[in-house]
């Protein structure tokens, strides 16, 4: 689907790539993820309305509107550049008229990514090379800290991933590589892909383990009672 068609459908304006007019170092220019790339990602990557994304270096908010409109997901957009943050807010004002239910699911934060405190309900984190690897390391450490405090399974989604990002995740963290999803022109440039990494343990598996342990203890208890009754006879 053409960019202009989706923009019109969502009542937003996020297409124009822009160079920032500021002095904030280590943060990249604004360049939105192409819609055809996002369509490819979600053909192969399953999400649910229970998921809460965080888009770091979110610019004008394109990713948040896409995942909310098509999958009813929540998303927090974190953007340091006030100019882009304000444009995201304008887009949100227009978008929520199209989709009023988004009011409780979309949030926009004007803050340094490395200072953003990850919430316990946020479980999917999106990056399109928004800043230097040093900032990326600080952000990932915040994610890990959150998981250690509030156990859950989280995933990092990298679009057009840099080698520095991947080297850090694979060599210096417990994140494991889940899959790569090739995007358009992957045959010409292998970086045209999404790389997905996972860390932590899902609450579903924890609940299953808890139930299993309870059942095992129940069986052992019943066996103990039976043996005691047999001996008493």
N, C-alpha and C positions, 0 to 999 in steps of 0.2 A: 504494500500500500504506500502511496506517495506521501512524503513528509507533509505537504500542504494539506492533504486530505485528513490526516490524523490530527494535525494542529487545529483544523477547523472543527473536527469532531469533538475535540477536548476543550475547545474555546480557549486556547493558550497560544503564546508566541515564544518559542524557545529555539528556533532554528538557527539564527544568526550567530556564527562563531565570532568572538570578540577578544581583542587584546586588552588587558586591564589598564586603566589609567591610575595606577597607584604605585606605592613603593613597598608593598608587601613582598618580601623575598621568599624564595623556595616554593611558591605556589604557582601553578601553571595557568596559561590562558584559558578562557572559557571555550570549550568545544563539546557540544552535547553528543551523547552516544547516538548513532544513527538508528532510526526506528526499525529499519530492516534487520539490523544487528540484534535489537531487543526482541523482535519477532522470532529470530532464529534461536536466541537463548531460551525463550520460554516454550519453544516447541520441544525442547529436550530437557528442560529443568523444571521440575514440579514445585509449585508453591501452593499455599492455601491461605484462606482469609485469616488464619490464626498467626501468620507470619508478620513480623514487624521489621522492615528494612531500615537501615541507616545508609544514606547516600552521602559519602564524604566528598566535598568539593562539588556540591550539587548544582551550582550555577543558578539557572532560572527555573529549576525544578522539574525538568522533563521526566526523569526517571520516576519520581514520586507519582506524577499524574498517570503515567503509563501503568505502573503496577496496581494503582488503586482502581483505575477505570476498568481494566481488563480482568483483574483477579481479586478485587476488593481487599487488597492488602493495605496495611498501615505502613507509613514511611515517615521517618524524620530526616529532613534535609539539612545538612550542615555546610554552611558557606561563610567564608571569612570576608569576602569582598562585599561591602555594603551595597554597592551599585547592583550587583547581581542578586543579592538577597532581596532587595526592594522589588526587582523585576519578578522574582519568584512569588512575592506576596501579591503583586498585581495579577499574576497568572492565577494564583489561588482564588482571589476574589472573583475572577471570571469563571474559573473551573467549578467552584462550589455552587454556582447558579445552575450549571449543567448537571452537577451531581451533589446535591445537598448532604448526602450521607458522609461525604468526605470531611466534614467539619470535625468529626471526632477521630479521624484516622490520619490526617496529614498535618505535619508540624514543621516549622521552618525556624532554624536557629542561626543567628549571625554570630559566629564564634570561631576561634582557631580550632582546627580539627583535633590537635593534640591536647586541647584543654577540655574537650567535650567528654562528659562523664557518661559512660555507657549505662543504660538502664537495664534492669533485670529481665524485662520482657522483650528486649531487642535481640534478634537472633540471626539476622542476615545483613551483611555489610558489603556495600558496593563501592568499587574504586575504578575510575577511569584515569589512572595516572595523574591524580590531582595535585600532587606535591612531591617534594624530594623524599628519598628513601629514609632519611633521618626522621622526618615527620611521620612517615608510614610506620616506622618501627615504634614510635611513641604511641600511635593510635592502636596498633595491634596489641601492645602491652596493656593498654586500657581495656581492650576487649578481653584479654586473658584474665586480667584482674577481676573483671565483672563475672566471668565464668567461675573463677575460683570462689567468689563470694556467693554467687547464685548459680548453682550447678545446672547446666543445660547444654544442649548441642547447638553450636553456632557454625555458620559458614561464611567464608569470605569469597566474594565474586570479583575477579579481576578481569577487566576488559582491556585488550591490547596490552597485556602485562609486560612490565619492564623486568629485565633479568635481575635487577637489584631487589625488587619486591619478592620475586620467586626464590632467589637465593636465601633471603632472610627467612621466609616462611619454612623452607625445606631444611635449612641447616641449623637454624637457631630457635625454632619453636616446635611445639608438639602438633601443629597443624599437619594434617595428612592430605595429599592430593587426591581428589575424588574423581574429577573428570576434566577433559578439555572439550569445548564445543566450538568447532571451526565456524568462522563467520565468512562473509563475502570476501573473495579474493585471497583466501587462505593459501591457495596454491602459489600465489605471488609473494606473499609475506606471511610467514608462520605466526607472526604476532597478531594477525587478524583472527583472534579467538577469545573465548572466555575460559579462564582457568578457575576452577572451584576448589576450595580447601575447607576442611572440616576439623573442628576441635570440640572436645567435651563429649558428654554422654547424654543421649536423648532422655527426656523425662519419661517417655513411653517405656523405654527399656528398663529404667529404674523402677517404674511401677510394676512391670512384669517380674523383675527380680525380687521385689518386695513380696509380691503375691506368691511367687514360687517358694520363697523362704518360709512364709507363713504356712503354706500348705505342707511343706516338708516337716516343719515343727509340729503341726497338727497330727500328721501321720505318726511321727515318733512318739508324741504324747499318747496317742491311742494305743500304740503297740506296747508302751510302757505300762499303761493301765491294764491291758489284757494279760500281760505277763504276770503282773502283780496278782490279779484275780486268780490266775491259774495256779500260782504258788500257794495262795491262801487256801485253795481247795485241797 
